[in-house]
């Protein structure tokens, strides 16, 4: 198998999703740090690789993939073991619903470039920025909590899926922003269980080579 290389940032939720999937698939890969805090994602060299100037980007031989869900779909087809997206039926639908809710509805409104724009050109205060963040987290997590099972260790079914790959980084993001998550016991239960698994624990931001406190 050709060498897998993931360009990402330790604290990027989207990069975190892919790291979890790589771990669950037990694939060997190389980490290439892209410091989005200093603007490395907008450099000429990286934008030649990913014109959107976002992380992560997966390189696999001549293949270049630049969106986390597309990368995980690619990994799903690359190695069929530890299936992350059910082949069919209601479980497939629910996995894709949850992944889309997090990756398309919650995360894009609260990622670093949006928050910087709010406090930059829009001149919002830190308190206003926090209120923006909290609003979208609460709306998204209210829906997510309702979709999750009352019992069980994962978002859907008896094994980790794409939904769990998305949930754990989003919880970490919310905790980093000091959001009170006590109203979401199902989310917290699943997150706690997942973090006991090696693939999730090894993917954590503080275990990455480019981690800075």
N, C-alpha and C positions, 0 to 999 in steps of 0.2 A: 504494500500500500504506500502511495506517495506520502510525503511529509505533510502533516497538518500544521498550519501556523495561524495563530489567532492574534490579530492586532486588537488590543483592547485597553481598558483602564480599570484599575483595581476596584474603583468605586462606581463604575458604570453598571446600572441595573441590567441593561441589555447584554453587556459582556458577561455579567454574572450568570444570566440565564444559560448562555452558551457553555460556560465553564461547567455548570451542573450537568448539562446534557452530555458533554464530552466525558465527564466522570461516570455517569450512568451507563454510557456506551462502552466504557473502559477503553477509550481511544487514547493513544499517545499523541501529544501535541506540544507545540512550542509557543510560549507566551512572548508577545512583542508589545511592550508598553507604549501607549500613546497618551501623553499627559494632556488631557482636555482642559485642565485648569490653566495651563500656560499657553493654550492655543495650538498645540502641536498638530491637532486634527485639521487645522487650516493651512498647514505648510504645503509647499508645492509637491514635495515627494509623497506625502500621504494622500493628498487630493488626486494625485495621478492614480493612486490605487483605489480610492473611494471618493468620487467626485462630490458626494453629499457632505463630506467632511464630518462623518459621524463614526462612532465605534459601536459594535465591533465590525471587523472585516475578517473573513476567513479566506486563507489561501490554501489551496490543495492542488499542487501541480500548476496547471494553467487556469484552474478554476478560481474565480474571485466572487465572493458572495458578501453582501453588505447590509443585510437586515437580519436581526437575531432570529425571527421566526422562520425566515427562509433558510438560514444556516442550520437550524435544528431540523427542519424538514429534510435538508440535504444529508445530515448525519443519520437521520432515520432510514434513509434509503441506502446510505453507505454501509451501515451495519444493522442488520435486522434484529439482533438480540436486544433485550431491554427495551421493548417497544414503548415509545413515548406518545404516539398518536394512534389510538385504536383504529382498526381497519374500517369499521363501519358501526352502524347502530347508534342508539342514544348516547352511549358513552363517548363516542367520537364527537358527536355534536356538543356535548357538555364540555369536553376538554377544549374544543376550539372556541366555545363561548367564553370560558374563563380566561383562556390565553389572550383572546382578543380584547376582553374587557380591561385586562391589566395593561397589555402592551400597546393597545390602540386608544383607549379612553382615559386611563389614569396616568400612565407614565409620561406620555408626550406633553401633557399640560404642566408637568412638574419637574422636567429634566433641567439640567444645569443651564443650557442656553436660554430656556424660557425664563428661569428665575433671574438670570443675569440681565435679561432684557427688561424685566419688570423694574428692577432697581437701577437700571441704566437709563435708557431713553425715556421710560415712563416715570422715573424718579419716585417709585414707591418706597415707603419706609420698610425696614425689616419686619415690623409688625404687620404691615399690609401684605408683604410677601408671604409671611407665615399664614395669614388668613386665606390668601389665594390657595396655597398648598393644602391647607386643612380642608377647605371646601371640596376640592376635587377628590381628596383621599376619602372623605366621609361619604360622598355620593357613590364612589366606586366600591368602597368596602361594604357599604350597606347592601348593595346588590350582590356582591361576592359572598357575604355571610349567608344570605338567603339561599344561594345556590349550593352551598357546601353541605355535605351530609352531617346529620346530628351526631353520628358516631363514625369511627374509622380514622385511619392514619393519613389518608391522602385525599386530594380534591375529588378524584373520581376513581372508583374501583379499589383494588387491593395492592396496586403497585404504583410507583411514581410515574407521572406523565408530564407532558408539556405544561399542563396547568400548574403543577407543583414547581416546575422550573421557573415559571413566571411569578408565582406567589411568593416564594421565599425572598427573592431580591426586592420585591415591592414592600414586604414587611420590613426588611432591613433598612430600606430607604425611609419609610415612615418613622421607624425608631430613631434613625439618625436625626430626624427633624423633631424629635421629642413629642410625637403624636401619642395621645392616650388611646391605646388599643383595647382597653378593658371591655368595651362594648362588643368585641368581636371574638367570642370564645372559640368558635369553630376555626377561624383563621389562625388564632394563636395555637390551638391544639395541633393542627396540621403542620404549622411552621416548626413547632417544637420537636415533633417527631421527625420531620425531614432532616433537621439539623443534627440528628443523632446518626444519620447515615453518612458514610465516608464521602460519597460523591458530592453531597451538599456541604459538608464541613470543609473539605479540601478546596471548594470553590469560593469560600468566603473571602471578602476583600482583604482581611488582615493576613491571609496566607499567600497573597500574590507577591511576586518579586518586586513589583513597583509600588508596593504599599508604603504610604507615609502616614503617620499619625495626624 
